[in-house]
Amino acid sequence: MNIRPVNSEQAYDEAIERIETLWGAESGTPEGDELDVLLTLVRVYEKENYPVPPPTPIEAISFVMDQRGMKQADLVPYIGSRSKVSEILRGKRTLSLSMIRSLHTHLSIPAEILIMDGMDFPLDGEGVKWDSFPVTEIVNRGWVTGLDPKTQAEEIMRELASQACADIYLTDQNRACLRQSARRNEKDDPYSVDAWILGVLAQAETFETGVKFNQNILDENFIVKVVYLSGLKDGPLRAKEFLQNKGIKLVAVPHFKRTYLDGAALINKRGEPIIALSLRYDRLDNFWFTLAHELAHLVLGHAHSVEGQCIIDDLDLIEPQNEIENEADELAKKSLIPSQLWKNHPARNTGKLKDIIDLATKADIHKSIVAGRIRYERNNYRILWPHVGSGMVRKLFFA
């Protein structure tokens, strides 16, 4: 038996050729012993020079399904729903921590295979206080189902982050970097704000605009075109449709307890602008000013395409906290009511209904916008209450 080391392509080819000649040799014979040695040498060479990459999570799940004769419906107990199973197998959704644990426990798929490359969050939850998030409210809203907020806070937040396509948002370092404050109330609970941002991103993932956003459409007249829709009975919904047809997503997400949020502007990792409104004040005047203000942030280039980065606004804070807020305020005001018209019209001084209606007609906007501006300028929110469109917004978005 003359065997040489298999340490080159030539030696590898010669070993393969010799194995083919010896194939079928009986064990214990010189030929059988030579075959065993050559097979071992070839396996070592192949392992070092032709490593087989591990299967992807989808490949591993599909292999187990094939081996066990399982259908997609059989994965529902481990993944959560038929739609989630479909999205996982099509690569449209990443596995959450609870899914990984369930698939590993019940189907014996190695956890190291199910954990996808690029999963930046620490699997042990180091650095994140999971119980500080409003997980009970999240479950009560139906954002995440099938999990217990008392014992599965981490899984709930990872599932929400998965829906938002923002898994990396939950690392402590990224939370600190990506959560931006423009007009924030000091009383805001940061964990509840983070949950709201993830809820915004998750809701934005539930629909497509069908149109690729073009930055060039954003000029000062763009906001004016949106505000013209205020004169329609279902103006807020028409505004959402208008923006969607321009590649901008408008979502309404109620604020959480211990937060003081009116709206936010952000651009997700795919470059899609998102305007989020909490509708904590159910009034038309508040809706239109908040929408104009957040659109102003987009027009003025204040929002940036970093995953999870937000400009968050509590518009109860009358004094802007920085220059970008002052710029957004001014652009929103003149987009709602032309500056010269506001300055010269008697409505701002009289506050009479007939003057308010006349100004609204001239500006081609809803009267609530004029009434709201007068209340703001006078810092008197007891006046003109019947004319600010109370109770006319939430029913359109949360029906």
Backbone hydrogen bonds in HBPLUS format (Angstrom, degrees):
<---DONOR---> <-ACCEPTOR-->    atom                        ^
c    i                          cat <-CA-CA->   ^        H-A-AA   ^      H-
h    n   atom  resd res      DA  || num        DHA   H-A  angle D-A-AA Bond
n    s   type  num  typ     dist DA aas  dist angle  dist       angle   num
A0012-TYR N   A0008-SER O   2.85 MM   4  6.03 150.4  1.94 145.3 154.5     1
A0013-ASP N   A0009-GLU O   2.90 MM   4  6.12 162.9  1.93 149.8 153.1     2
A0014-GLU N   A0010-GLN O   2.97 MM   4  6.21 160.1  2.01 150.4 156.0     3
A0015-ALA N   A0011-ALA O   2.91 MM   4  6.06 149.6  2.00 141.3 149.7     4
A0016-ILE N   A0012-TYR O   2.95 MM   4  6.24 157.0  2.00 152.2 158.0     5
A0017-GLU N   A0013-ASP O   2.99 MM   4  6.23 158.4  2.04 146.7 152.6     6
A0018-ARG N   A0014-GLU O   2.97 MM   4  6.20 153.1  2.04 144.1 151.2     7
A0019-ILE N   A0015-ALA O   2.86 MM   4  6.10 151.8  1.94 147.7 155.8     8
A0020-GLU N   A0016-ILE O   3.04 MM   4  6.31 154.7  2.10 148.5 154.2     9
A0021-THR N   A0017-GLU O   3.25 MM   4  6.55 143.6  2.39 136.5 145.8    10
A0021-THR N   A0018-ARG O   3.11 MM   3  5.04 120.4  2.48  91.5 106.5    11
A0022-LEU N   A0018-ARG O   2.94 MM   4  6.23 149.5  2.03 146.5 155.2    12
A0023-TRP N   A0019-ILE O   2.86 MM   4  5.77 120.1  2.22 144.1 158.5    13
A0025-ALA N   A0022-LEU O   2.97 MM   3  5.72 146.9  2.08 154.1 155.2    14
A0029-THR N   A0026-GLU O   3.39 MM   3  5.95 163.0  2.42 128.6 130.8    15
A0033-ASP N   A0029-THR O   2.83 MM   4  6.13 158.1  1.88 160.2 165.9    16
A0034-GLU N   A0030-PRO O   2.95 MM   4  6.14 158.1  2.00 145.1 151.3    17
A0035-LEU N   A0031-GLU O   2.95 MM   4  6.18 151.9  2.03 144.1 151.7    18
A0036-ASP N   A0032-GLY O   3.04 MM   4  6.30 157.4  2.09 146.8 152.1    19
A0037-VAL N   A0033-ASP O   3.08 MM   4  6.33 163.7  2.10 152.7 156.3    20
A0038-LEU N   A0034-GLU O   2.98 MM   4  6.16 165.9  2.00 150.9 155.1    21
A0039-LEU N   A0035-LEU O   2.93 MM   4  6.09 162.0  1.96 151.6 156.6    22
A0040-THR N   A0036-ASP O   3.10 MM   4  6.33 155.0  2.17 145.9 152.2    23
A0041-LEU N   A0037-VAL O   2.99 MM   4  6.30 162.4  2.02 153.9 158.4    24
A0042-VAL N   A0038-LEU O   2.89 MM   4  6.08 158.7  1.94 153.9 159.7    25
A0043-ARG N   A0039-LEU O   2.98 MM   4  6.13 158.2  2.02 145.8 151.5    26
A0044-VAL N   A0040-THR O   3.10 MM   4  6.35 160.0  2.14 149.8 154.6    27
A0045-TYR N   A0041-LEU O   3.04 MM   4  6.26 159.4  2.08 145.3 151.1    28
A0046-GLU N   A0042-VAL O   2.86 MM   4  6.06 163.2  1.88 154.6 159.1    29
A0047-LYS N   A0043-ARG O   2.89 MM   4  6.03 155.4  1.96 147.1 154.0    30
A0048-GLU N   A0044-VAL O   3.14 MM   4  6.32 152.3  2.22 145.1 151.5    31
A0049-ASN N   A0045-TYR O   2.91 MM   4  6.02 152.0  1.99 149.0 157.2    32
A0050-TYR N   A0046-GLU O   2.64 MM   4  4.86 149.9  1.72 134.2 141.2    33
A0060-ALA N   A0056-THR O   2.87 MM   4  6.13 159.7  1.91 160.0 166.0    34
A0061-ILE N   A0057-PRO O   2.92 MM   4  6.14 162.6  1.95 151.3 155.8    35
A0062-SER N   A0058-ILE O   2.88 MM   4  6.00 164.2  1.90 149.5 154.5    36
A0063-PHE N   A0059-GLU O   2.90 MM   4  6.02 150.9  1.98 143.2 150.9    37
A0064-VAL N   A0060-ALA O   3.09 MM   4  6.34 163.5  2.11 149.5 152.9    38
A0065-MET N   A0061-ILE O   2.94 MM   4  6.19 160.3  1.98 151.7 157.6    39
A0066-ASP N   A0062-SER O   2.94 MM   4  6.14 156.0  1.99 145.4 151.6    40
A0067-GLN N   A0063-PHE O   2.89 MM   4  6.14 160.5  1.92 152.7 158.1    41
A0068-ARG N   A0064-VAL O   2.95 MM   4  6.07 151.0  2.03 148.7 155.9    42
A0069-GLY N   A0065-MET O   2.84 MM   4  5.68 109.1  2.35 137.2 152.9    43
A0070-MET N   A0065-MET O   2.77 MM   5  4.59 154.8  1.83 138.8 142.6    44
A0069-GLY N   A0066-ASP O   3.39 MM   3  5.09 154.0  2.46  93.2 100.7    45
A0074-ASP N   A0071-LYS O   2.88 MM   3  5.35 141.2  2.03 110.2 121.5    46
A0075-LEU N   A0072-GLN O   2.98 MM   3  5.54 160.9  2.02 116.1 122.2    47
A0076-VAL N   A0073-ALA O   3.28 MM   3  5.51 160.0  2.32 106.0 111.9    48
A0078-TYR N   A0075-LEU O   2.93 MM   3  5.43 141.6  2.08 114.6 125.8    49
A0079-ILE N   A0075-LEU O   2.97 MM   4  6.09 139.2  2.14 153.5 165.6    50
A0080-GLY N   A0076-VAL O   2.78 MM   4  5.08 156.9  1.84 135.9 143.1    51
A0085-VAL N   A0081-SER O   2.98 MM   4  6.24 159.9  2.02 151.4 157.1    52
A0086-SER N   A0082-ARG O   2.95 MM   4  6.19 163.0  1.98 150.4 154.8    53
A0087-GLU N   A0083-SER O   2.92 MM   4  6.15 158.9  1.97 146.3 152.3    54
A0088-ILE N   A0084-LYS O   2.86 MM   4  6.04 157.0  1.91 151.3 157.3    55
A0089-LEU N   A0085-VAL O   2.99 MM   4  6.22 171.8  2.00 156.2 157.8    56
A0090-ARG N   A0086-SER O   2.99 MM   4  6.12 134.2  2.20 141.3 153.4    57
A0092-LYS N   A0087-GLU O   2.75 MM   5  4.84 142.8  1.89 156.9 156.5    58
A0091-GLY N   A0088-ILE O   3.04 MM   3  5.15 157.8  2.09 105.1 111.7    59
A0100-ILE N   A0096-SER O   2.96 MM   4  6.27 160.4  2.00 154.7 160.1    60
A0101-ARG N   A0097-LEU O   2.99 MM   4  6.23 165.2  2.01 153.2 156.5    61
A0102-SER N   A0098-SER O   2.99 MM   4  6.14 159.8  2.03 144.4 150.2    62
A0103-LEU N   A0099-MET O   2.87 MM   4  6.04 169.7  1.88 158.4 160.7    63
A0104-HIS N   A0100-ILE O   2.95 MM   4  6.02 155.7  2.01 147.4 154.6    64
A0105-THR N   A0101-ARG O   2.88 MM   4  5.99 160.2  1.92 147.5 153.2    65
A0106-HIS N   A0102-SER O   2.89 MM   4  5.91 171.8  1.90 154.1 156.8    66
A0107-LEU N   A0103-LEU O   2.97 MM   4  5.25 146.4  2.08 126.4 136.0    67
A0108-SER N   A0104-HIS O   3.11 MM   4  4.71 125.1  2.42 114.8 121.1    68
A0113-ILE N   A0110-PRO O   3.08 MM   3  5.55 144.5  2.21 108.7 118.4    69
A0114-LEU N   A0110-PRO O   3.30 MM   4  6.71 153.6  2.38 146.0 153.5    70
A0115-ILE N   A0111-ALA O   2.95 MM   4  6.16 141.3  2.11 152.9 162.4    71
A0119-MET N   A0116-MET O   3.26 MM   3  5.86 142.2  2.41 138.4 136.4    72
A0125-GLY N   A0122-PRO O   2.94 MM   3  5.38 163.0  1.97 116.8 121.7    73
A0128-VAL N   A0125-GLY O   3.25 MM   3  5.75 167.8  2.26 135.8 135.8    74
A0132-SER N   A0129-LYS O   2.96 MM   3  5.61 159.6  2.01 119.3 126.0    75
A0133-PHE N   A0130-TRP O   3.24 MM   3  5.88 164.5  2.26 117.2 121.2    76
A0135-VAL N   A0133-PHE O   2.78 MM   2  5.46 138.6  1.95 105.4  93.3    77
A0138-ILE N   A0134-PRO O   3.04 MM   4  6.32 154.3  2.10 149.4 157.6    78
A0139-VAL N   A0135-VAL O   2.98 MM   4  6.20 159.9  2.02 149.1 152.7    79
A0140-ASN N   A0136-THR O   2.88 MM   4  6.08 162.5  1.91 150.2 155.9    80
A0141-ARG N   A0137-GLU O   2.91 MM   4  6.06 140.4  2.07 144.0 153.4    81
A0143-TRP N   A0138-ILE O   3.20 MM   5  5.69 144.8  2.33 173.7 165.3    82
A0142-GLY N   A0139-VAL O   2.90 MM   3  5.10 149.8  1.99 104.8 114.8    83
A0151-THR N   A0148-ASP O   3.14 MM   3  5.65 140.8  2.30 113.1 122.4    84
A0152-GLN N   A0148-ASP O   2.71 MM   4  5.36 147.4  1.81 168.9 177.3    85
A0156-ILE N   A0152-GLN O   2.96 MM   4  6.18 156.4  2.02 152.3 159.2    86
A0157-MET N   A0153-ALA O   3.07 MM   4  6.31 162.9  2.10 152.0 155.4    87
A0158-ARG N   A0154-GLU O   2.91 MM   4  6.13 157.3  1.96 152.5 159.5    88
A0159-GLU N   A0155-GLU O   2.90 MM   4  6.00 151.8  1.98 143.6 151.3    89
A0160-LEU N   A0156-ILE O   2.98 MM   4  6.24 158.0  2.03 146.8 152.8    90
A0161-ALA N   A0157-MET O   2.88 MM   4  6.06 159.1  1.93 144.6 150.8    91
A0162-SER N   A0158-ARG O   2.84 MM   4  6.00 144.9  1.96 139.1 149.1    92
A0163-GLN N   A0159-GLU O   2.94 MM   4  6.25 156.4  1.99 149.3 154.9    93
A0164-ALA N   A0160-LEU O   2.99 MM   4  6.24 141.8  2.14 141.0 152.0    94
A0166-ALA N   A0161-ALA O   2.91 MM   5  5.18 178.1  1.91 157.4 156.9    95
A0165-CYS N   A0162-SER O   3.00 MM   3  4.95 156.6  2.05 102.2 109.6    96
A0169-TYR N   A0166-ALA O   2.98 MM   3  5.44 153.9  2.05 113.5 121.8    97
A0170-LEU N   A0167-ASP O   3.36 MM   3  6.25 162.1  2.40 122.5 124.4    98
A0171-THR N   A0168-ILE O   3.33 MM   3  5.85 172.6  2.33 115.9 118.1    99
A0175-ARG N   A0171-THR O   2.95 MM   4  6.20 156.9  2.01 159.4 166.6   100
A0176-ALA N   A0172-ASP O   3.25 MM   4  6.48 156.7  2.31 144.5 149.3   101
A0177-CYS N   A0173-GLN O   3.16 MM   4  6.45 147.2  2.28 142.0 151.1   102
A0178-LEU N   A0174-ASN O   2.80 MM   4  5.76 166.5  1.81 158.8 161.5   103
A0179-ARG N   A0175-ARG O   3.23 MM   4  5.80 152.7  2.30 139.3 143.6   104
A0183-ARG N   A0312-ILE O   3.03 MM 129  6.12 157.2  2.08 175.3 168.1   105
A0314-ASP N   A0183-ARG O   2.64 MM 131  5.54 132.6  1.86 146.9 160.3   106
A0188-ASP N   A0185-ASN O   3.01 MM   3  5.51 165.8  2.03 117.4 122.1   107
A0189-ASP N   A0258-ARG O   2.84 MM  69  5.63 148.0  1.95 164.4 172.3   108
A0192-SER N   A0189-ASP O   3.10 MM   3  5.40 121.7  2.45 105.5 119.7   109
A0193-VAL N   A0189-ASP O   3.01 MM   4  6.31 151.4  2.10 153.8 162.9   110
A0194-ASP N   A0190-PRO O   2.95 MM   4  6.17 157.2  2.00 144.1 150.0   111
A0195-ALA N   A0191-TYR O   3.02 MM   4  6.25 155.6  2.08 141.2 147.7   112
A0196-TRP N   A0192-SER O   2.99 MM   4  6.20 149.6  2.08 140.1 148.3   113
A0197-ILE N   A0193-VAL O   2.93 MM   4  6.27 158.2  1.98 153.0 158.5   114
A0198-LEU N   A0194-ASP O   2.97 MM   4  6.27 162.3  2.00 153.0 157.3   115
A0199-GLY N   A0195-ALA O   2.87 MM   4  6.08 149.8  1.96 142.9 151.9   116
A0200-VAL N   A0196-TRP O   2.85 MM   4  6.16 149.2  1.95 148.8 157.3   117
A0201-LEU N   A0197-ILE O   2.94 MM   4  6.28 165.1  1.96 154.1 157.0   118
A0202-ALA N   A0198-LEU O   2.81 MM   4  5.95 155.7  1.87 147.0 154.4   119
A0203-GLN N   A0199-GLY O   2.94 MM   4  6.07 159.8  1.98 145.2 150.2   120
A0204-ALA N   A0200-VAL O   2.97 MM   4  6.18 156.4  2.02 149.5 156.6   121
A0205-GLU N   A0201-LEU O   3.13 MM   4  6.36 129.4  2.40 135.8 148.1   122
A0205-GLU N   A0202-ALA O   3.11 MM   3  5.14 134.9  2.32  95.2 107.8   123
A0206-THR N   A0203-GLN O   3.03 MM   3  5.33 157.9  2.08 108.8 115.9   124
A0217-ILE N   A0214-ASN O   3.14 MM   3  6.07 173.2  2.14 128.7 130.6   125
A0218-LEU N   A0215-GLN O   3.13 MM   3  5.83 165.0  2.15 120.9 125.5   126
A0222-PHE N   A0219-ASP O   2.97 MM   3  5.36 147.6  2.08 109.7 119.6   127
A0225-LYS N   A0221-ASN O   3.04 MM   4  6.34 152.5  2.12 150.1 156.1   128
A0226-VAL N   A0222-PHE O   3.25 MM   4  6.63 149.5  2.35 143.8 151.6   129
A0226-VAL N   A0223-ILE O   3.08 MM   3  5.11 118.2  2.48  94.9 110.0   130
A0227-VAL N   A0223-ILE O   2.95 MM   4  6.25 160.8  1.98 154.9 160.0   131
A0228-TYR N   A0224-VAL O   3.06 MM   4  6.29 143.6  2.19 147.6 156.2   132
A0229-LEU N   A0226-VAL O   3.07 MM   3  5.71 150.7  2.16 113.8 121.6   133
A0230-SER N   A0227-VAL O   2.87 MM   3  5.46 166.6  1.89 121.9 126.4   134
A0231-GLY N   A0228-TYR O   3.46 MM   3  6.34 170.9  2.47 120.3 121.5   135
A0232-LEU N   A0229-LEU O   3.11 MM   3  5.70 166.7  2.13 117.7 121.9   136
A0235-GLY N   A0232-LEU O   3.05 MM   3  4.65 145.6  2.17 114.7 108.9   137
A0237-LEU N   A0234-ASP O   3.05 MM   3  5.63 121.8  2.40 116.0 129.1   138
A0238-ARG N   A0234-ASP O   3.03 MM   4  6.30 155.0  2.09 151.5 159.0   139
A0239-ALA N   A0235-GLY O   2.82 MM   4  6.06 148.4  1.92 153.4 162.5   140
A0240-LYS N   A0236-PRO O   3.09 MM   4  6.42 151.9  2.18 140.7 147.5   141
A0241-GLU N   A0237-LEU O   3.00 MM   4  6.29 158.3  2.05 147.3 152.8   142
A0242-PHE N   A0238-ARG O   2.81 MM   4  6.02 159.2  1.85 148.7 154.8   143
A0243-LEU N   A0239-ALA O   2.93 MM   4  6.11 168.2  1.94 153.3 155.9   144
A0244-GLN N   A0240-LYS O   2.94 MM   4  6.07 156.2  1.99 144.8 152.1   145
A0245-ASN N   A0241-GLU O   3.01 MM   4  6.23 149.8  2.10 146.6 153.8   146
A0246-LYS N   A0243-LEU O   2.89 MM   3  5.02 150.0  1.98 102.9 112.8   147
A0248-ILE N   A0243-LEU O   2.89 MM   5  5.04 165.1  1.92 143.1 138.9   148
A0247-GLY N   A0244-GLN O   3.08 MM   3  5.07 164.4  2.11 105.5 109.1   149
A0249-LYS N   A0273-PRO O   2.99 MM  24  6.30 167.7  2.01 160.5 156.7   150
A0275-ILE N   A0249-LYS O   2.78 MM  26  6.18 164.1  1.80 164.6 170.1   151
A0251-VAL N   A0275-ILE O   2.93 MM  24  6.35 163.4  1.96 165.4 171.0   152
A0277-LEU N   A0251-VAL O   2.97 MM  26  6.40 154.4  2.04 155.0 163.2   153
A0253-VAL N   A0277-LEU O   2.87 MM  24  6.17 147.0  1.98 150.4 160.8   154
A0262-ASP N   A0313-ASP O   2.83 MM  51  5.80 167.0  1.85 164.2 163.1   155
A0278-SER N   A0262-ASP O   3.03 MM  16  5.26 165.9  2.05 131.6 133.5   156
A0263-GLY N   A0313-ASP O   3.37 MM  50  5.40 160.3  2.42 139.9 143.9   157
A0313-ASP N   A0263-GLY O   2.90 MM  50  5.40 164.8  1.92 164.7 160.6   158
A0264-ALA N   A0276-ALA O   2.88 MM  12  5.06 139.5  2.04 143.1 146.1   159
A0276-ALA N   A0264-ALA O   2.97 MM  12  5.06 172.2  1.97 146.3 148.7   160
A0265-ALA N   A0311-ILE O   3.01 MM  46  5.27 146.7  2.13 137.8 148.3   161
A0311-ILE N   A0265-ALA O   2.99 MM  46  5.27 150.0  2.08 146.6 156.1   162
A0266-LEU N   A0274-ILE O   3.08 MM   8  5.35 156.6  2.14 153.1 158.2   163
A0274-ILE N   A0266-LEU O   2.73 MM   8  5.35 162.3  1.76 165.7 162.5   164
A0268-ASN N   A0272-GLU O   3.04 MM   4  5.46 157.5  2.09 146.4 142.3   165
A0271-GLY N   A0268-ASN O   2.88 MM   3  5.40 160.6  1.92 121.1 124.5   166
A0283-ARG N   A0281-TYR O   2.89 MM   2  5.67 133.7  2.11 106.5  92.6   167
A0391-GLY N   A0282-ASP O   2.72 MM 109  5.23 149.7  1.81 159.9 158.0   168
A0287-PHE N   A0283-ARG O   3.01 MM   4  6.26 157.0  2.07 146.6 153.6   169
A0284-LEU N   A0388-VAL O   3.08 MM 104  5.99 121.6  2.43 136.2 151.5   170
A0284-LEU N   A0389-GLY O   3.22 MM 105  4.77 138.8  2.40 100.0 111.4   171
A0288-TRP N   A0284-LEU O   2.96 MM   4  6.19 171.5  1.97 163.1 162.3   172
A0285-ASP N   A0388-VAL O   3.33 MM 103  5.52 164.1  2.35 144.4 143.9   173
A0289-PHE N   A0285-ASP O   3.11 MM   4  6.23 159.3  2.15 144.6 150.5   174
A0290-THR N   A0286-ASN O   2.93 MM   4  5.93 166.0  1.95 149.5 154.2   175
A0291-LEU N   A0287-PHE O   2.93 MM   4  6.04 163.6  1.95 151.5 156.6   176
A0292-ALA N   A0288-TRP O   3.00 MM   4  6.03 161.7  2.03 140.1 145.6   177
A0293-HIS N   A0289-PHE O   2.82 MM   4  5.98 154.7  1.88 150.1 157.7   178
A0294-GLU N   A0290-THR O   2.95 MM   4  6.19 164.5  1.97 154.3 157.1   179
A0295-LEU N   A0291-LEU O   2.94 MM   4  6.09 159.3  1.98 150.7 157.1   180
A0296-ALA N   A0292-ALA O   2.91 MM   4  6.03 142.7  2.05 138.0 148.4   181
A0297-HIS N   A0293-HIS O   3.20 MM   4  6.64 141.3  2.36 140.3 149.6   182
A0297-HIS N   A0294-GLU O   3.14 MM   3  5.15 123.3  2.48  93.3 106.9   183
A0298-LEU N   A0294-GLU O   3.35 MM   4  6.81 147.5  2.47 140.3 147.9   184
A0298-LEU N   A0295-LEU O   3.01 MM   3  5.10 118.7  2.40  96.0 111.2   185
A0299-VAL N   A0295-LEU O   2.85 MM   4  6.19 167.5  1.86 158.7 161.6   186
A0300-LEU N   A0296-ALA O   2.85 MM   4  5.89 158.5  1.90 150.0 155.4   187
A0302-HIS N   A0297-HIS O   2.84 MM   5  5.08 154.6  1.90 161.7 162.1   188
A0301-GLY N   A0298-LEU O   3.02 MM   3  5.12 157.2  2.07 104.9 111.9   189
A0306-VAL N   A0304-HIS O   2.90 MM   2  5.77 134.7  2.11 106.7  93.0   190
A0309-GLN N   A0306-VAL O   2.92 MM   3  5.44 165.8  1.94 136.3 140.1   191
A0317-LEU N   A0314-ASP O   3.14 MM   3  6.02 164.5  2.16 120.6 124.8   192
A0326-ASN N   A0322-ASN O   3.29 MM   4  6.63 155.1  2.35 147.2 154.2   193
A0327-GLU N   A0323-GLU O   2.93 MM   4  6.19 158.4  1.97 153.0 158.7   194
A0328-ALA N   A0324-ILE O   2.98 MM   4  6.14 158.9  2.03 142.0 147.6   195
A0329-ASP N   A0325-GLU O   2.91 MM   4  6.08 157.8  1.96 147.7 153.8   196
A0330-GLU N   A0326-ASN O   3.07 MM   4  6.28 166.4  2.09 150.1 152.8   197
A0331-LEU N   A0327-GLU O   3.04 MM   4  6.25 164.7  2.06 152.1 156.2   198
A0332-ALA N   A0328-ALA O   2.95 MM   4  6.02 158.5  2.00 147.2 153.4   199
A0333-LYS N   A0329-ASP O   2.95 MM   4  6.17 163.0  1.98 154.3 158.6   200
A0334-LYS N   A0330-GLU O   3.18 MM   4  6.39 171.6  2.18 152.7 154.0   201
A0335-SER N   A0331-LEU O   3.01 MM   4  6.01 136.3  2.20 139.5 151.3   202
A0336-LEU N   A0332-ALA O   3.01 MM   4  6.18 145.2  2.13 147.7 155.7   203
A0337-ILE N   A0333-LYS O   2.99 MM   4  6.20 171.2  2.00 155.4 157.8   204
A0342-TRP N   A0338-PRO O   2.98 MM   4  6.24 163.1  2.01 162.6 168.0   205
A0343-LYS N   A0339-SER O   2.95 MM   4  6.11 156.5  2.00 147.9 154.8   206
A0344-ASN N   A0340-GLN O   3.07 MM   4  6.18 152.8  2.15 146.7 152.4   207
A0345-HIS N   A0341-LEU O   3.04 MM   4  5.85 134.3  2.25 146.1 154.8   208
A0349-ASN N   A0346-PRO O   2.97 MM   3  5.47 142.8  2.11 113.6 124.0   209
A0350-THR N   A0346-PRO O   2.89 MM   4  6.05 169.1  1.91 164.8 168.6   210
A0351-GLY N   A0347-ALA O   2.93 MM   4  5.15 150.5  2.02 129.5 139.1   211
A0355-ASP N   A0352-LYS O   3.12 MM   3  5.36 120.8  2.49 101.1 115.2   212
A0356-ILE N   A0352-LYS O   2.90 MM   4  6.19 155.0  1.96 152.9 161.2   213
A0357-ILE N   A0353-LEU O   2.87 MM   4  6.11 163.8  1.89 157.8 160.8   214
A0358-ASP N   A0354-LYS O   3.05 MM   4  6.17 150.7  2.14 135.6 143.9   215
A0359-LEU N   A0355-ASP O   2.90 MM   4  6.13 163.5  1.92 151.6 155.2   216
A0360-ALA N   A0356-ILE O   2.92 MM   4  6.13 163.9  1.95 150.8 155.7   217
A0361-THR N   A0357-ILE O   2.90 MM   4  6.05 151.2  1.98 144.0 151.8   218
A0362-LYS N   A0358-ASP O   3.00 MM   4  6.27 160.1  2.04 149.2 154.2   219
A0363-ALA N   A0359-LEU O   2.90 MM   4  6.13 152.3  1.98 151.4 159.4   220
A0364-ASP N   A0360-ALA O   2.80 MM   4  5.72 112.9  2.25 133.0 149.6   221
A0365-ILE N   A0360-ALA O   2.96 MM   5  5.12 163.2  1.98 143.7 149.1   222
A0364-ASP N   A0361-THR O   3.18 MM   3  4.88 143.1  2.32  91.8 102.7   223
A0369-ILE N   A0366-HIS O   3.12 MM   3  5.87 147.1  2.23 119.5 126.2   224
A0370-VAL N   A0367-LYS O   3.09 MM   3  5.32 120.4  2.46 102.1 115.9   225
A0371-ALA N   A0367-LYS O   2.98 MM   4  6.30 168.6  2.00 159.2 162.3   226
A0372-GLY N   A0368-SER O   2.81 MM   4  5.87 157.0  1.86 144.8 151.5   227
A0373-ARG N   A0369-ILE O   3.05 MM   4  6.19 149.2  2.15 137.3 145.3   228
A0374-ILE N   A0370-VAL O   3.05 MM   4  6.37 158.0  2.10 153.9 159.0   229
A0375-ARG N   A0371-ALA O   3.06 MM   4  6.32 163.5  2.09 150.4 154.7   230
A0376-TYR N   A0372-GLY O   2.97 MM   4  6.14 153.8  2.04 144.5 151.8   231
A0377-GLU N   A0373-ARG O   2.83 MM   4  6.05 167.2  1.85 154.1 157.4   232
A0378-ARG N   A0374-ILE O   2.99 MM   4  6.10 156.8  2.04 150.6 156.4   233
A0379-ASN N   A0375-ARG O   2.88 MM   4  5.71 111.0  2.37 129.8 146.3   234
A0380-ASN N   A0375-ARG O   3.05 MM   5  5.20 151.0  2.13 145.5 151.9   235
A0379-ASN N   A0376-TYR O   3.04 MM   3  4.85 143.7  2.18  95.1 106.3   236
A0387-HIS N   A0384-LEU O   2.99 MM   3  5.52 159.4  2.03 119.2 125.9   237
A0396-LEU N   A0393-VAL O   2.85 MM   3  5.44 145.5  1.97 117.2 127.6   238
A0397-PHE N   A0394-ARG O   3.01 MM   3  5.26 126.5  2.31 102.6 116.1   239
A0398-PHE N   A0394-ARG O   2.67 MM   4  5.52 166.7  1.68 170.7 172.4   240
